[in-house]
Amino acid sequence: MNAEQIDLHAIVKEMNEANYAMSVMILQEYQNALDTEITAKQTILLELVQKHSQLTVSEIAEKMKVSASAVSQIISKLEKARYVRREINLQNRREILVRLDEMGIQYFIKEEMMERNVVERFYSKLDAQEVVTMKNIVLKLKGIVERELSRDKEGSGA
């Protein structure tokens, strides 16, 4: 490793630690606004359903990379709490569609309000150009990660 690589590693480590610390502080500040009863896997499932409006159990399982049985268990818990509801697909009666229910809709309304508050309280203190630059850098890095991971999968035959 040369000095330039060591510096890059130190810079990235410092940036990641700062980002993690910032996320923890924001989460602690807003944790009362969020429903802390929801697990990480339940949150992922809710976000998938919200993003796609409706999904089948098998589509959710594929996107979460877990079994349909595991997804059904998560859905059952969320359904009891009225975060999601299951409906028969009228185009294919063998399929069950999962959609947000009343509490799921409220969850995302609260999340949107929290995000807006974070933007107003913190990001608005940066210059608009700084925010645009930060967004562009993050999106560029995301693209690099996606390309590299895609190449890794192709190379391994996965």
Sine and cosine of phi, psi and omega as CSV:
sin_phi,cos_phi,sin_psi,cos_psi,sin_omega,cos_omega
0.00,0.00,0.75,-0.66,0.05,-1.00
-1.00,-0.07,0.10,-0.99,-0.07,-1.00
-0.87,0.49,-0.59,0.81,-0.01,-1.00
-0.90,0.44,-0.66,0.75,0.03,-1.00
-0.92,0.40,-0.63,0.78,0.03,-1.00
-0.90,0.44,-0.69,0.72,0.04,-1.00
-0.88,0.47,-0.70,0.72,0.00,-1.00
-0.88,0.48,-0.69,0.72,0.03,-1.00
-0.87,0.49,-0.72,0.70,-0.01,-1.00
-0.89,0.45,-0.65,0.76,-0.01,-1.00
-0.91,0.41,-0.73,0.69,-0.01,-1.00
-0.90,0.43,-0.65,0.76,0.02,-1.00
-0.88,0.48,-0.71,0.70,0.02,-1.00
-0.88,0.47,-0.67,0.74,0.00,-1.00
-0.90,0.43,-0.71,0.71,0.00,-1.00
-0.90,0.43,-0.65,0.76,0.03,-1.00
-0.90,0.43,-0.65,0.76,0.03,-1.00
-0.91,0.42,-0.67,0.75,0.00,-1.00
-0.90,0.43,-0.67,0.75,0.04,-1.00
-0.89,0.45,-0.73,0.68,0.00,-1.00
-0.87,0.49,-0.68,0.74,0.02,-1.00
-0.89,0.46,-0.69,0.73,0.01,-1.00
-0.89,0.46,-0.67,0.74,0.01,-1.00
-0.89,0.45,-0.71,0.70,0.00,-1.00
-0.87,0.48,-0.69,0.72,-0.01,-1.00
-0.92,0.39,-0.67,0.74,0.02,-1.00
-0.88,0.48,-0.69,0.73,0.02,-1.00
-0.90,0.44,-0.64,0.77,0.00,-1.00
-0.90,0.43,-0.61,0.80,-0.13,-0.99
-0.94,-0.33,0.13,0.99,-0.09,-1.00
-0.88,0.48,-0.50,0.87,0.02,-1.00
-0.93,0.37,-0.48,0.88,0.02,-1.00
-0.96,0.27,-0.45,0.89,0.01,-1.00
-1.00,-0.03,0.41,-0.91,0.05,-1.00
-0.99,0.12,0.97,-0.26,-0.06,-1.00
-0.98,0.19,-0.04,1.00,0.03,-1.00
-0.98,0.22,-0.24,0.97,-0.08,-1.00
-1.00,0.01,0.75,-0.66,0.01,-1.00
-0.98,0.19,0.17,-0.99,0.01,-1.00
-0.88,0.48,-0.70,0.71,0.00,-1.00
-0.91,0.41,-0.61,0.80,0.05,-1.00
-0.90,0.43,-0.64,0.77,0.03,-1.00
-0.89,0.45,-0.70,0.72,0.02,-1.00
-0.87,0.49,-0.70,0.71,0.02,-1.00
-0.88,0.48,-0.72,0.69,0.03,-1.00
-0.86,0.52,-0.69,0.73,-0.01,-1.00
-0.90,0.43,-0.62,0.79,0.05,-1.00
-0.89,0.45,-0.72,0.69,-0.01,-1.00
-0.90,0.43,-0.66,0.75,0.00,-1.00
-0.90,0.43,-0.67,0.74,-0.03,-1.00
-0.91,0.42,-0.61,0.79,-0.10,-0.99
-0.97,-0.23,0.02,1.00,-0.03,-1.00
0.95,0.32,-0.72,0.69,0.06,-1.00
-0.40,-0.91,0.55,-0.84,0.03,-1.00
-0.58,-0.82,0.42,-0.91,0.14,-0.99
-0.99,0.11,0.26,-0.96,0.03,-1.00
-0.86,0.51,-0.68,0.74,-0.02,-1.00
-0.92,0.39,-0.58,0.81,0.06,-1.00
-0.91,0.42,-0.66,0.75,0.03,-1.00
-0.90,0.44,-0.71,0.71,-0.01,-1.00
-0.86,0.51,-0.68,0.73,0.01,-1.00
-0.89,0.45,-0.71,0.70,-0.03,-1.00
-0.93,0.36,-0.55,0.83,0.01,-1.00
-1.00,0.05,-0.18,0.98,-0.02,-1.00
0.86,0.50,0.69,0.72,0.08,-1.00
-0.72,-0.70,0.14,-0.99,-0.03,-1.00
-0.96,0.27,0.39,-0.92,0.07,-1.00
-0.88,0.48,-0.55,0.84,0.04,-1.00
-0.89,0.45,-0.70,0.72,0.03,-1.00
-0.89,0.45,-0.65,0.76,0.02,-1.00
-0.89,0.45,-0.68,0.73,0.01,-1.00
-0.86,0.50,-0.62,0.78,0.04,-1.00
-0.90,0.43,-0.68,0.73,0.03,-1.00
-0.90,0.44,-0.70,0.71,-0.01,-1.00
-0.88,0.48,-0.66,0.75,-0.01,-1.00
-0.84,0.53,-0.71,0.71,0.01,-1.00
-0.91,0.42,-0.68,0.73,0.00,-1.00
-0.93,0.36,-0.54,0.84,0.00,-1.00
-0.93,0.37,-0.65,0.76,0.04,-1.00
-0.86,0.51,-0.61,0.80,-0.01,-1.00
-1.00,0.02,0.09,1.00,0.06,-1.00
0.90,0.43,0.55,0.84,0.12,-0.99
-1.00,0.08,-0.56,0.83,0.05,-1.00
-0.71,-0.70,0.27,-0.96,0.12,-0.99
-0.68,-0.74,0.50,-0.86,0.04,-1.00
-0.97,-0.24,0.63,-0.78,0.05,-1.00
-0.66,-0.75,0.51,-0.86,0.07,-1.00
-0.96,0.27,0.71,-0.70,0.06,-1.00
-0.96,0.29,0.89,-0.45,-0.05,-1.00
-0.93,0.37,-0.38,0.92,0.04,-1.00
-0.99,0.15,-0.43,0.90,0.01,-1.00
-0.56,-0.83,1.00,-0.07,-0.16,-0.99
-0.90,0.43,-0.16,0.99,0.06,-1.00
-0.99,0.12,-0.24,0.97,-0.03,-1.00
-0.99,-0.11,0.59,-0.81,0.09,-1.00
-0.95,-0.33,0.80,-0.60,0.05,-1.00
-1.00,-0.10,0.61,-0.79,0.03,-1.00
-0.92,-0.39,0.78,-0.63,0.01,-1.00
-0.74,-0.67,0.32,-0.95,0.08,-1.00
-0.93,0.38,0.61,-0.80,0.12,-0.99
-0.96,-0.30,-0.14,-0.99,-0.12,-0.99
-0.79,0.62,-0.77,0.64,-0.03,-1.00
-0.94,0.34,-0.54,0.84,0.06,-1.00
-0.91,0.42,-0.67,0.74,0.05,-1.00
-0.89,0.45,-0.70,0.71,0.02,-1.00
-0.89,0.46,-0.61,0.80,0.03,-1.00
-0.84,0.54,-0.71,0.70,-0.04,-1.00
-0.97,0.24,-0.44,0.90,0.12,-0.99
-0.91,0.41,-0.71,0.71,0.04,-1.00
-0.89,0.45,-0.67,0.74,-0.01,-1.00
-0.89,0.46,-0.66,0.75,0.03,-1.00
-0.90,0.44,-0.67,0.74,0.03,-1.00
-0.89,0.45,-0.66,0.75,0.02,-1.00
-0.90,0.44,-0.71,0.70,0.01,-1.00
-0.87,0.50,-0.68,0.74,0.02,-1.00
-0.89,0.45,-0.64,0.77,0.02,-1.00
-0.91,0.42,-0.67,0.75,0.04,-1.00
-0.88,0.48,-0.69,0.72,0.02,-1.00
-0.88,0.48,-0.73,0.68,-0.04,-1.00
-0.92,0.40,-0.65,0.76,-0.05,-1.00
-0.97,0.24,-0.59,0.81,-0.18,-0.98
-0.89,-0.45,-0.84,0.55,-0.08,-1.00
-0.91,0.41,-0.49,0.87,0.00,-1.00
-0.92,0.39,-0.23,0.97,0.03,-1.00
-0.98,0.19,-0.22,0.98,0.07,-1.00
-1.00,0.00,0.39,-0.92,0.14,-0.99
-0.92,0.39,0.52,-0.86,0.01,-1.00
-0.83,0.56,-0.65,0.76,-0.01,-1.00
-0.91,0.41,-0.57,0.82,0.05,-1.00
-0.90,0.44,-0.65,0.76,0.00,-1.00
-0.91,0.40,-0.68,0.73,0.02,-1.00
-0.89,0.45,-0.68,0.73,0.01,-1.00
-0.89,0.46,-0.70,0.72,0.02,-1.00
-0.87,0.49,-0.71,0.71,0.02,-1.00
-0.86,0.50,-0.73,0.68,-0.03,-1.00
-0.88,0.47,-0.65,0.76,0.02,-1.00
-0.91,0.41,-0.70,0.71,0.00,-1.00
-0.89,0.45,-0.68,0.73,0.02,-1.00
-0.91,0.41,-0.61,0.79,0.05,-1.00
-0.90,0.43,-0.71,0.71,0.02,-1.00
-0.89,0.45,-0.66,0.75,0.05,-1.00
-0.85,0.52,-0.70,0.72,0.03,-1.00
-0.88,0.47,-0.66,0.75,0.04,-1.00
-0.88,0.47,-0.72,0.69,0.00,-1.00
-0.88,0.48,-0.72,0.69,0.00,-1.00
-0.86,0.51,-0.71,0.70,0.00,-1.00
-0.89,0.45,-0.73,0.69,-0.03,-1.00
-0.90,0.44,-0.69,0.72,0.00,-1.00
-0.92,0.39,-0.58,0.81,0.05,-1.00
-0.90,0.43,-0.69,0.73,0.05,-1.00
-0.89,0.46,-0.66,0.76,0.01,-1.00
-0.87,0.49,-0.69,0.73,0.00,-1.00
-0.91,0.42,-0.67,0.74,0.02,-1.00
-0.89,0.45,-0.66,0.75,-0.01,-1.00
-0.92,0.39,-0.53,0.85,-0.03,-1.00
-1.00,0.00,-0.11,0.99,-0.01,-1.00
0.98,0.18,0.20,0.98,-0.02,-1.00
-0.98,0.22,0.00,0.00,0.00,0.00
